[in-house]
């Protein structure tokens, strides 16, 4: 399927690893020029060459998102909001401080708000464009262990839906993707969810991973989602093949959520 993305310009946040890196690779393969924003680059991102312009930025700050988007001042077609992180709250809600909440909201919600706000005028100048925000299944599957992250991701979905209504007649589309567990360092790294829960419970990371998944109802396919599978969905939503899709959310969780 020809997605007709060649020659377009995209901004991707959190682009140096995991889902963001997979999205950046996929866009480059389609002929898209990518402005990649992250706190630091990576050898894998650097290896993509001149098709990617890396911009070092802290997207949790009030000024960082606008500075990143300003790198696309000569034209922007696609924004992929992907930056995010979570901290497992293994001791419960009462131990989560205001500072913890604000740190989560700044990176997982306000970075999306600020980056999108900066991007919309450029997308309108281009005559239209699309914003794809990577949320989380936790927007629909609240979990005490990631309660602040879940709330922030629910806000991302709500924001995207509202913007689809406000700017639909200006040629802009807004959609979200809600992955379940993905095979990235956020879940499987040395300081990821599985390792953090395992240390708190005195069990192995593999057993912790299984317990977290079972608590959510189990994955029907029996496996985590791969970053490239999320990236493929981003490509489709960013293309005119999904030209009348807006205000929608797409779960890619292997059947973790069971409700209709």
N, C-alpha and C positions, 0 to 999 in steps of 0.2 A: 504494500500500500504506500503510495507516494503521499507524504504528509505535507508537501509543499512548504517546508519551513526554511529552505535555503535562502540565505541573504538577510534573514531577520536578526535582530539583536535581542538578547535576553540578559536579565540580571538574575543571578542565582545566589541566595544566601545560604550560609553553612555549606559551602561548596567543596571543601577540601577533603572530606571523607564521607563514608557511609552513603546514605541516600543522595545527599547533595553532589557527591562525586559521581555517582552513577547517573544522575540527571544531567550533569555537565557533560559527561562523556557522550550520552545519548544525543544531546542537542548538537554537540560538535559533529557527531557522525552524520547528522541531518543537514549540516552546512550552516548552522547558527553560530553567530559570533557571541561569545559569552563573557560577561563581566562577572567575575566570581568573587564574592565577598565572604571572608572568614577572618578570624583572629590571626591565623597563620596558614601558610600554604602547606603542601605536602608533595613528596616526590611524584605521586600519581597525578596530581593536578598539574604540576610543572611539566610532566611528560606530554601533556596535550598540546603544547606548543603555542604558536601565535594565534590560534583561534580562541584562546582564553586570555583575558587580561585579569590578573589577580589584583585585588585591592584589599590591603590589610585593614580590618575594621572591627571594632567592638560594637556589635549590633544591640547590645543591652543598654547602650548609652542613648541619651536623647538626640545627639547630633550624628551618631554613626550611620543610621540608615539613610538619611538625606545625603550625606557625603558619598555613600556608595552609589546611590541612584544618580547623583550629579555626574558620575563617570559616563553615563549614557546620555548626556545632554544633546548629542547629535542625533538621537532617535532611539526609541525603545518600543519593542513589540510585545515582549513577554516578561513577566515577573514570576519567579518561582520562590515563594517564601518557604524556606526549609529549615532555617536555623532553629535550634531548640535543644533543650537538655532537661533531664529530670534527676531528682535526688530521692531515692526510696526513703520514706518516712517510717523507719522501723520501730520507733518508740511512740507513735501515735500523734493524733491531731493536737493535743494539748502542748506538745513540745515544739510545735512549728511556730517560730517567732514571726513578728511582723517583717523583720529583715529577710527571713526565708521566703515569705510570701511575696515580698516586693521583688526579690531577685528572680523568682520564677516568673512572675507576671511581666517583668521587664524584658526577659529574653523570649519567653514563649508566647506572649500576647502582644505586648507593646512594640516589640521589634516588627511584628507583622503590621500593626497599625501604622507605625512611622514609615516603614518602607513603602507600604501601599499608598499612603498619603502623598509621599514624595513622587511616586511613580505615575499616579493617575494623570496629572497634567501632561506628562510626556506621552502617555498612551493616547490621550485625546488629540494631542498635536499630530500624532501619527495617523489619525483617522480611525483609530480603534486598536484594540489589543486584548490581551488576556492575562489574568492573574490566577495562578494555581498555588494554593497554600496547602502545605503538608501538615495536617493535623495529627490526630491520633484516635484510635478506637476508644481511648479513655474518655473522649468527649461524650460517648454514649454508654460507657462501661465504667462509671465512677468507682474508684478503688481507694480505700483509706490509706493504703501504702503509697499512693501518688496523688493525694487529694488536691494539692495545689496545682500540680501539672494537669490533672483532669479538668479542673476549673478553667485553667488558662486555655486549654485546647477546645473546650466547649465555647469559649469566647471567640476563638478563631473561626469556628463554624458559623456562629451567629453573625459575626462581622461580615464574613463573605456573603452570606445570604442577604443581609441588608444592603450591601454595596451593589449586589446584582440588580436590586430593585431601583436604586438611585441612578445608576449609570448605564443601564441596559440600552436606553435610547441614544446613548453617545457612542455606541459601538464597542463597549467594554463588556467582557465576560469575567465572572468570578466563580471559581469552583474550588472545592476542597477535596483532599484525599485523606482518608483515615486508616492508616496501616495499623494492624495488630503488631505483635512481636516481629521484628525484622532482624536478620542476621548481620548486625552491626555491633560496634564497640559499645553503643549505648546499652545494649542488652548483654553482650557476651564478652566485653572487655574486662581487664583486670579490676577496674573500678565500676563496672557496669551493674545493671539491676541484679542479675543472677549472683554475682560475687558479693555484692553488698548484702543482699538478703541472706545468702549462705553464711556470711560471717556473723550476722545478727542471730541466726537460728542455730548455729553450730552444726551445719550440714554441708554437704558438697555443693558446689555451684550447679551441677547437673540436677541434683535433687531439688534445689531451690527453684531452678527454672521450671521443673515439672510441677511443683506445688503452686507457683504463681499462675501457670497456665490452667491448671485444674481448678483453681479458685475462680477463674473467669469463665469456666464452662467447658474447657478443652478445645483444642484445634481440630476441626473435622478432617482436615487434610493430613494431620499428623506432623506438620513441619512449619518452621518459620517462613515468612515471606523473604524473598531475596531482594536486595536493593534494586537490581535491574528490573524486577517486576513492577516496582513502584515507578521507576523512571519511564517505563513503557507507557504507563497510564498518564503520566505527566505529558509525554509527547502527544498522545492522542488529544488530551484536553486543550493543549496549547495550539493545536492545528485547526484548520477550517473543517476538518472531518467531523469535528464536534462543534460546528459553528453555531448551532442553536441550543447548545447545552450551557446553561448558566444557573447559578444559585443552587447547584447540586453538590452532593457529597457522595464520594465513592469509597466504600469500605473495601480494604484488601487485607483480610485477616484470617484467611484459611478456614472461615466458618467459626471463629472464636465467639462472636456474638450470635445468639440463637433466636433473638426476637425478630419479628417481621419488621 
